[in-house]
Amino acid sequence: MKTLYKKELGYYLNNPIGYIVLVLFAAFANFFYIKDIFAVGSASMQPFFTFLPWLFLVFVPALSMRIISEEKRTNTLETLLTLPVTEMQIILAKFFALVTLVAIGLGLTLSLPMSLSFLTKLYLPEILVSYAGAIFLGGLYIAVSIFFSSLTKNQVIAFLASAIFLFFLNVLSTEFVGSILPRFIQDALLFFTPMYHLQNFAKGVIDIRSLFYFVSFTGLALFLTVYQLKKRE
């Protein structure tokens, strides 16, 4: 599993595509956050973690779309499945490699709280908890994207399917849904939205319910991916 992890991580770190996606993510994150500071006039990290799910909506599927679909297209998946590793180990190796890349991307945004600390006093534990929540969010998005990548040989289809599904998950927490659905239904749907649970972390609170949400839904997506691979046998 460790070898597979290094192989997957090495693909992105030895490939311009990985760097391009990470640099673009950091550039957009910094741009939108700085723009929001000047527009709202408030020095806070809250806006960053509010639009982060929308940034991940594009960049995580872009990183993940090839992770299995390319293996299927080049017929290397069958070879991979003959190695003395289980399907779960294969998926976990790919998953943790992508989580590492997301963590690197988030690391490129640490200049934001560092710069903000010169303007206002920041509560360090809150920032750390917020970034931990961002990694959990990235893990959920990655697991979903890996699942859709396992369903097709076409990377574009994998990207679009992942992005559309995650888009609808995000929309469930918006005012638009609240305006067309009864309040009790919206409250019930809110639990299934990653944006709602990320905001709990962004407040500096480690909510057990939010932790359970990210871990369980990420685990479910990975389990479905493993099941999809086993169906090929």
C-alpha positions as CSV (number, residue, x, y, z in Angstrom):
1,M,0.0,0.0,0.0
2,K,2.9,2.4,0.8
3,T,4.4,1.7,-2.6
4,L,1.1,2.5,-4.3
5,Y,0.7,5.6,-2.3
6,K,4.2,6.9,-3.4
7,K,3.4,5.9,-7.0
8,E,0.2,7.9,-7.1
9,L,1.7,10.9,-5.2
10,G,4.7,10.8,-7.5
11,Y,2.5,10.9,-10.6
12,Y,1.2,14.3,-9.6
13,L,4.4,15.7,-8.1
14,N,6.4,14.7,-11.2
15,N,3.7,15.9,-13.6
16,P,3.0,19.6,-14.5
17,I,-0.7,18.9,-14.2
18,G,-0.5,18.4,-10.5
19,Y,1.4,21.7,-9.9
20,I,-0.9,23.6,-12.3
21,V,-4.0,22.6,-10.4
22,L,-2.5,23.3,-7.0
23,V,-1.1,26.7,-8.0
24,L,-4.4,27.7,-9.7
25,F,-6.3,26.6,-6.5
26,A,-4.0,28.7,-4.3
27,A,-4.3,31.7,-6.7
28,F,-8.1,31.6,-6.8
29,A,-8.3,31.1,-3.1
30,N,-6.1,34.1,-2.4
31,F,-7.8,36.3,-5.0
32,F,-11.4,35.7,-3.9
33,Y,-10.5,36.1,-0.2
34,I,-8.6,39.3,-0.7
35,K,-11.4,40.6,-2.9
36,D,-13.9,39.8,-0.2
37,I,-11.9,41.7,2.4
38,F,-12.0,44.8,0.4
39,A,-15.6,44.4,-0.5
40,V,-16.9,43.6,3.0
41,G,-14.2,45.4,5.0
42,S,-14.0,42.6,7.5
43,A,-10.7,40.9,8.4
44,S,-11.8,37.4,9.1
45,M,-11.1,33.9,7.8
46,Q,-14.9,33.1,7.8
47,P,-15.3,34.1,4.1
48,F,-12.5,31.8,3.0
49,F,-14.1,28.8,4.6
50,T,-17.5,29.8,3.2
51,F,-16.4,29.7,-0.5
52,L,-13.9,26.9,0.0
53,P,-16.5,24.2,-0.8
54,W,-17.2,25.9,-4.1
55,L,-13.5,26.0,-5.0
56,F,-13.1,22.3,-4.0
57,L,-16.1,21.7,-6.3
58,V,-13.8,22.3,-9.3
59,F,-10.3,21.5,-8.2
60,V,-10.9,18.2,-6.3
61,P,-12.7,16.5,-9.2
62,A,-10.0,17.9,-11.5
63,L,-7.3,16.2,-9.5
64,S,-9.3,13.0,-9.0
65,M,-10.9,12.4,-12.4
66,R,-8.1,10.3,-13.7
67,I,-7.4,8.3,-10.6
68,I,-9.2,5.1,-11.8
69,S,-10.8,6.1,-15.1
70,E,-7.3,6.4,-16.6
71,E,-6.4,2.9,-15.3
72,K,-9.5,1.5,-16.9
73,R,-8.8,3.3,-20.2
74,T,-5.2,2.0,-20.4
75,N,-6.2,-1.4,-19.2
76,T,-3.7,-1.2,-16.3
77,L,-6.5,-1.7,-13.7
78,E,-6.5,-5.4,-14.3
79,T,-2.8,-5.6,-13.7
80,L,-3.1,-3.6,-10.6
81,L,-5.8,-5.9,-9.2
82,T,-3.5,-8.9,-9.7
83,L,-0.9,-7.5,-7.3
84,P,-0.8,-8.9,-3.7
85,V,-2.9,-6.1,-2.3
86,T,-6.6,-5.9,-1.7
87,E,-9.0,-3.6,-3.5
88,M,-9.4,-1.6,-0.3
89,Q,-5.6,-1.0,-0.1
90,I,-5.6,0.2,-3.7
91,I,-8.3,2.7,-3.1
92,L,-6.9,3.9,0.2
93,A,-3.5,4.4,-1.4
94,K,-5.1,6.5,-4.1
95,F,-7.3,8.3,-1.6
96,F,-4.5,9.3,0.8
97,A,-2.3,10.4,-2.1
98,L,-5.0,12.8,-3.2
99,V,-5.6,13.9,0.4
100,T,-1.9,14.8,0.6
101,L,-2.2,16.9,-2.5
102,V,-5.2,18.7,-1.0
103,A,-3.3,19.3,2.2
104,I,-0.5,20.8,0.1
105,G,-3.0,23.0,-1.7
106,L,-4.4,24.2,1.6
107,G,-0.8,24.8,2.8
108,L,-0.3,27.2,0.0
109,T,-3.2,29.3,1.5
110,L,-1.5,29.7,4.9
111,S,-0.3,33.1,3.8
112,L,-3.8,34.3,4.3
113,P,-4.1,33.9,8.1
114,M,-0.4,34.9,8.4
115,S,-1.1,38.1,6.6
116,L,-4.3,38.6,8.5
117,S,-2.5,38.3,11.8
118,F,-0.8,41.6,11.0
119,L,-4.2,43.3,10.8
120,T,-6.1,41.7,13.6
121,K,-5.6,39.2,16.4
122,L,-6.3,35.6,15.4
123,Y,-7.2,32.8,17.6
124,L,-4.8,30.1,16.6
125,P,-6.8,27.0,17.7
126,E,-9.8,28.3,15.7
127,I,-7.6,28.5,12.6
128,L,-6.2,25.0,13.1
129,V,-9.6,23.5,13.7
130,S,-10.9,25.3,10.5
131,Y,-8.1,23.9,8.4
132,A,-8.7,20.4,9.9
133,G,-12.3,20.7,8.8
134,A,-11.1,21.8,5.3
135,I,-9.1,18.6,5.1
136,F,-12.1,16.5,6.1
137,L,-14.1,18.3,3.5
138,G,-11.4,17.6,0.9
139,G,-11.4,14.0,1.9
140,L,-15.2,13.7,1.4
141,Y,-14.9,15.4,-2.1
142,I,-12.0,13.1,-3.0
143,A,-13.9,9.9,-2.0
144,V,-16.9,11.0,-4.1
145,S,-14.7,11.8,-7.0
146,I,-12.9,8.5,-6.8
147,F,-16.2,6.7,-6.9
148,F,-17.3,8.4,-10.0
149,S,-13.9,7.9,-11.6
150,S,-14.4,4.1,-11.0
151,L,-17.6,4.2,-13.0
152,T,-16.2,5.3,-16.4
153,K,-13.1,5.2,-18.6
154,N,-13.7,8.9,-19.6
155,Q,-12.0,11.4,-17.4
156,V,-14.3,14.3,-18.6
157,I,-17.4,12.3,-17.6
158,A,-15.8,11.5,-14.2
159,F,-15.1,15.1,-13.7
160,L,-18.6,16.3,-14.7
161,A,-20.4,13.6,-12.7
162,S,-18.4,14.4,-9.6
163,A,-18.8,18.2,-9.9
164,I,-22.5,18.0,-10.6
165,F,-23.1,15.7,-7.6
166,L,-21.1,17.8,-5.3
167,F,-22.8,21.0,-6.6
168,F,-26.2,19.6,-5.6
169,L,-24.8,18.7,-2.2
170,N,-23.7,22.3,-1.7
171,V,-26.9,23.8,-3.0
172,L,-28.9,22.0,-0.3
173,S,-27.5,24.5,2.2
174,T,-28.3,27.7,0.2
175,E,-31.1,30.2,0.6
176,F,-32.4,29.1,-2.8
177,V,-33.5,25.7,-1.5
178,G,-34.8,27.4,1.6
179,S,-37.1,29.5,-0.5
180,I,-38.7,26.6,-2.3
181,L,-38.9,23.9,0.5
182,P,-40.7,23.9,3.8
183,R,-38.4,24.8,6.7
184,F,-38.5,21.3,8.4
185,I,-37.4,19.7,5.1
186,Q,-34.6,22.2,4.7
187,D,-33.4,21.5,8.3
188,A,-33.4,17.8,7.6
189,L,-31.5,18.2,4.4
190,L,-29.0,20.5,6.0
191,F,-27.3,17.6,7.8
192,F,-26.3,16.1,4.4
193,T,-24.6,19.3,3.2
194,P,-20.8,19.5,3.6
195,M,-20.9,23.3,3.8
196,Y,-23.0,23.2,7.0
197,H,-20.5,20.9,8.7
198,L,-17.5,22.8,7.5
199,Q,-18.9,26.0,9.1
200,N,-19.0,24.2,12.4
201,F,-15.3,23.6,12.1
202,A,-14.8,27.2,10.9
203,K,-16.2,28.4,14.2
204,G,-13.4,26.6,15.9
205,V,-15.7,23.9,17.2
206,I,-15.0,20.2,16.8
207,D,-18.6,19.0,16.6
208,I,-18.9,15.2,17.0
209,R,-21.9,15.2,14.6
210,S,-19.9,17.0,11.9
211,L,-16.9,14.7,12.5
212,F,-19.2,11.7,12.2
213,Y,-20.7,13.2,8.9
214,F,-17.3,13.5,7.2
215,V,-15.9,10.2,8.4
216,S,-19.1,8.2,7.6
217,F,-19.9,9.7,4.2
218,T,-16.2,9.5,3.1
219,G,-16.1,5.8,4.3
220,L,-19.4,5.1,2.4
221,A,-18.0,6.5,-0.8
222,L,-14.8,4.6,-0.5
223,F,-16.7,1.4,0.3
224,L,-18.9,1.8,-2.8
225,T,-15.8,2.3,-4.9
226,V,-14.3,-0.9,-3.6
227,Y,-17.5,-2.7,-4.3
228,Q,-17.4,-1.4,-7.8
229,L,-13.9,-2.8,-8.3
230,K,-14.9,-6.2,-6.9
231,K,-17.8,-6.4,-9.4
232,R,-15.2,-6.5,-12.2
233,E,-13.8,-9.8,-10.9
